[in-house]
Amino acid sequence: MTTATPTVGAGVQATGTPGRAARVRKRLNSRTATLVSIVIALLWTIPTFGLFISSFRPEDQIKTTGWWTFFSDPQFTLENYQEVLFSTGSSGQLASYFINSLAITIPSVLFPLAFASLAAYALAWINFKGRDWVYIAIFALQIVPLQMALVPLLKFFSTGVTVAGVQILPAWDLVDEQKFAQVWFAHTCFALPFAVFLLHNFISQLPGDLMEAARVDGATHPKIFRTIVLPLITPALAAFGIFQFLWVWNDLLVALIFAGGGDETAPLTVRLAELAGTRGNEWQRLTAGAFVSIVVPLIVFLSLQRFFVRGLLAGSVKG
């Protein structure tokens, strides 16, 4: 009796070969990838470090020499920060606008996350008539320019919705601090298409056997979403949350149109645009003002970066 000897191909098949994900991880852990990462980090960090140094230099030094001359002729002052944060003149009081930006940004991130996660779960795991068409419509909304919705939204806020002479929804008629609600609504509408698309792709890749086992145990959709889906999609939620936070925090157009430019509702970006003065000759204020404006996004990104990377790479490679 003869025994069959395994072929080379079979041996390779039996012992297993590195999967695509393993090969990608190996390349990312190589010395070349590490060196490229360091170079990119330096290129990103050096301008930020220069801005930080400039924010502590006197006005005459900022306007006449580069930030790197600080090390040969160090001159230190807190006047720039004092002027933009606490000055009572037209160049200061940035602190109140800082609070306005937080009041605009935090709800504008939480609302899309809540609505999009529920919608993405429904589109991924609940069968209903027209589900695919709804998803296609949401996906298509991503290509609609934001500027096209500004006038309809303004009309919606000011006059409400009227159909055939019958008013379906009344006008909002908001004043002062209440106008924050208009900005939240606008940012939520603009963010939902991308949020639903991103979260749907993540949720639809969850194991079907896991969902089926939960249904067999008697779990309803709300319980499945709360106890199974939410913990598993944390990286995707963090990834979108960072994107949305950076977008809203740096936004000027939407907040300026729907909240106005008053001290009660205007965000930090509105005040930054005014710091340089009417002729643009007071740009030394921008060094301190700009650094103040990037502190919060930096904290958010650095605190959630591990979830951010996992959320972006999830499902992109398979072993």
C-alpha positions in Angstrom: 0.0 0.0 0.0 1.4 3.4 -1.0 1.0 6.5 1.0 0.3 9.8 -0.8 2.8 12.5 -0.2 1.4 15.9 0.1 2.2 18.3 -2.7 3.9 21.6 -2.1 0.8 23.5 -2.6 -1.1 21.3 -0.2 1.6 21.8 2.4 1.4 25.5 2.1 -2.4 25.3 2.3 -2.2 23.1 5.4 0.3 25.2 7.3 -1.4 28.4 6.2 0.0 31.5 4.7 -0.1 35.0 6.1 -3.4 36.7 5.3 -3.8 40.1 3.7 -4.3 41.7 7.1 -1.2 40.1 8.4 0.8 41.4 5.4 -0.5 44.9 5.9 0.4 44.8 9.6 3.9 43.6 8.7 4.4 46.5 6.3 3.0 49.0 8.8 5.5 47.7 11.4 8.5 47.9 9.1 11.3 50.4 9.6 10.4 52.3 6.4 6.8 52.8 7.6 8.1 54.0 11.0 10.5 56.5 9.4 7.7 57.8 7.1 5.4 58.2 10.1 8.0 60.1 12.0 8.6 62.5 9.1 4.9 63.1 8.6 4.5 63.8 12.4 7.4 66.3 12.3 6.0 68.1 9.3 2.7 68.4 11.0 4.1 69.3 14.4 6.7 71.9 13.5 4.2 74.6 12.2 2.0 74.0 15.3 5.1 74.3 17.6 6.0 77.5 15.7 2.5 78.9 16.3 2.8 78.1 20.0 6.2 79.8 20.3 4.9 82.9 18.4 1.9 83.2 20.6 4.2 84.1 23.6 6.4 86.6 21.7 5.9 90.4 21.7 4.2 92.1 18.8 7.3 93.7 17.4 9.2 90.4 17.4 6.3 88.5 15.7 6.1 91.1 12.9 9.8 91.4 12.2 11.4 88.0 12.8 10.6 84.4 12.4 9.6 82.2 15.3 12.9 80.3 15.2 14.8 83.4 16.3 13.1 83.0 19.7 15.9 80.5 20.7 18.7 83.0 20.0 16.8 86.1 21.3 14.1 84.8 23.7 11.5 87.3 24.7 8.4 86.1 26.5 5.0 87.7 27.1 1.4 86.7 28.0 0.0 89.9 26.5 -1.3 88.2 23.4 -3.4 85.7 25.4 -4.6 88.4 27.8 -5.6 90.6 25.0 -7.6 88.0 23.0 -9.1 86.2 26.0 -10.0 88.8 28.5 -9.7 92.3 26.9 -12.8 94.4 27.0 -12.0 96.0 23.7 -12.9 95.0 20.2 -9.8 92.7 20.0 -10.7 90.5 23.0 -13.3 88.5 24.9 -12.5 85.3 23.1 -13.4 83.4 26.2 -17.2 83.9 25.7 -16.9 82.9 22.0 -15.1 79.8 23.2 -18.1 78.8 25.2 -20.4 79.5 22.3 -18.3 77.1 20.1 -18.7 74.4 22.8 -22.4 75.0 23.0 -22.7 74.6 19.2 -20.3 71.7 18.7 -21.2 69.2 21.4 -24.9 68.9 20.5 -24.1 69.0 16.8 -22.0 65.9 17.3 -24.2 64.0 19.7 -27.5 64.4 17.7 -26.1 63.0 14.4 -24.4 60.1 16.3 -27.7 59.2 18.0 -29.9 59.4 14.9 -27.4 57.9 12.5 -26.6 54.9 14.7 -30.4 54.1 15.0 -30.9 54.5 11.2 -27.9 52.5 10.3 -29.0 49.6 12.5 -32.5 49.7 11.0 -31.1 49.7 7.4 -28.7 46.9 8.2 -30.7 44.4 10.2 -34.4 45.3 10.0 -36.2 44.1 6.8 -38.9 46.5 5.6 -40.2 47.4 2.2 -38.1 49.9 0.3 -35.1 49.6 2.6 -32.6 49.5 -0.2 -34.1 52.6 -1.9 -34.0 54.5 1.4 -30.3 53.6 1.8 -29.6 54.7 -1.8 -31.4 58.0 -1.3 -29.4 58.7 1.9 -26.1 57.7 0.1 -27.0 60.1 -2.8 -27.6 63.0 -0.4 -23.8 63.1 0.3 -23.2 64.8 -3.1 -25.7 67.6 -2.5 -23.6 70.8 -1.8 -24.2 72.3 1.6 -24.8 75.7 0.0 -27.9 74.5 -1.8 -29.7 73.9 1.5 -29.0 77.2 3.1 -31.9 79.2 1.6 -34.5 76.4 2.1 -33.4 76.0 5.7 -33.6 79.7 6.3 -37.1 79.8 4.8 -38.1 76.8 7.0 -36.9 78.6 10.2 -38.5 81.9 9.3 -41.8 80.9 7.8 -42.3 77.3 8.6 -43.8 74.8 6.1 -47.0 75.5 4.2 -48.6 73.0 1.8 -51.6 74.1 -0.4 -52.2 77.1 1.9 -52.2 75.0 5.0 -49.4 75.6 7.5 -48.0 72.2 8.4 -45.1 73.4 10.6 -44.9 76.9 12.2 -42.0 79.3 12.0 -39.4 78.9 14.7 -39.2 82.6 15.7 -36.1 82.1 17.9 -34.2 84.9 19.4 -30.7 85.3 20.9 -29.5 82.1 22.7 -32.4 80.1 21.3 -30.7 80.3 17.8 -28.3 77.6 18.9 -31.2 75.2 18.1 -31.1 76.3 14.4 -27.4 75.6 14.2 -27.8 72.1 15.8 -30.6 71.3 13.4 -28.6 72.4 10.3 -25.4 70.6 11.3 -27.4 67.4 12.1 -29.1 67.5 8.7 -25.8 68.0 6.9 -24.0 65.3 8.8 -26.6 62.5 8.7 -26.0 61.2 5.1 -22.3 60.5 5.7 -22.9 59.3 9.3 -25.5 56.8 8.2 -23.3 55.6 5.3 -20.3 55.1 7.6 -22.1 53.4 10.5 -24.2 51.2 8.1 -21.0 49.8 6.6 -19.7 49.0 10.0 -22.9 47.6 11.5 -23.7 45.4 8.4 -20.4 43.6 8.9 -21.3 42.4 12.4 -21.7 38.6 12.5 -25.2 37.5 11.5 -25.0 34.5 13.8 -24.6 36.8 16.8 -27.8 38.6 15.9 -29.7 35.4 15.3 -28.5 34.0 18.6 -29.8 37.1 20.4 -33.2 36.8 18.6 -33.4 33.2 19.6 -32.8 34.2 23.2 -35.8 36.6 22.9 -33.9 39.8 22.6 -35.8 42.6 20.8 -34.3 45.1 18.4 -33.9 47.8 21.1 -32.1 45.4 23.4 -29.9 44.0 20.6 -28.9 47.5 19.6 -28.2 48.6 23.2 -26.4 45.6 24.5 -24.7 44.1 21.4 -24.4 46.7 18.6 -23.4 49.8 20.5 -20.4 48.3 22.3 -19.1 46.8 19.0 -19.4 50.0 17.0 -17.6 52.2 19.4 -14.6 52.7 17.1 -16.9 53.8 14.2 -18.8 56.2 16.5 -15.5 57.7 17.7 -14.2 58.0 14.1 -17.3 59.9 12.9 -17.4 61.9 16.2 -13.9 63.2 15.5 -14.7 64.1 11.9 -17.9 65.9 12.9 -16.3 67.6 15.9 -13.5 69.0 13.8 -15.9 70.1 11.0 -18.4 71.9 13.3 -15.6 73.4 15.5 -13.9 74.9 12.4 -17.1 75.9 10.7 -17.8 79.6 10.0 -20.5 79.6 7.3 -23.3 77.6 8.9 -22.9 79.1 12.4 -22.7 82.6 11.0 -25.8 82.2 8.9 -28.1 80.4 11.4 -26.8 81.8 14.7 -25.8 85.3 13.6 -22.7 87.2 14.5 -23.8 88.4 17.9 -21.8 87.9 21.1 -24.5 85.6 22.5 -24.4 82.9 19.7 -21.4 83.5 17.4 -18.7 80.8 17.5 -14.9 81.1 17.9 -14.3 81.2 14.2 -16.3 84.4 13.8 -14.2 86.2 16.4 -11.0 84.8 14.9 -11.9 86.4 11.6 -12.2 89.8 13.4 -9.0 89.6 15.4 -6.7 90.8 12.7 -8.5 94.2 12.6 -10.3 95.9 9.8 -7.1 96.4 7.8 -5.4 93.1 8.7 -2.5 94.7 10.5 -3.1 93.2 13.9 -2.4 89.7 12.9 -0.2 89.1 16.0 -3.4 88.4 17.8 -4.1 85.5 15.6 -1.1 83.6 17.0 -2.7 83.4 20.4 -6.3 83.2 19.1 -5.5 80.4 16.7 -3.6 78.3 19.2 -6.6 78.7 21.7 -8.9 77.5 18.9 -6.9 74.3 18.2 -6.5 73.2 21.8 -9.9 71.5 22.2 -9.7 69.6 18.8 -6.2 68.4 19.7 -7.5 67.1 23.1 -10.4 65.4 21.4 -8.3 63.8 18.7 -5.5 62.6 21.0 -8.0 61.1 23.5 -9.9 59.2 20.9 -7.1 58.4 18.4 -7.0 54.7 19.1 -10.7 54.4 18.4 -10.3 56.6 15.4 -7.7 54.4 13.8 -9.7 51.2 14.5 -12.9 52.8 13.2 -11.2 53.8 9.9 -9.5 50.4 9.3 -12.3 48.2 10.5 -13.5 46.1 7.6 -10.9 47.5 5.2 -8.8 44.4 5.2 -9.6 40.8 5.8 -7.3 38.0 6.9 
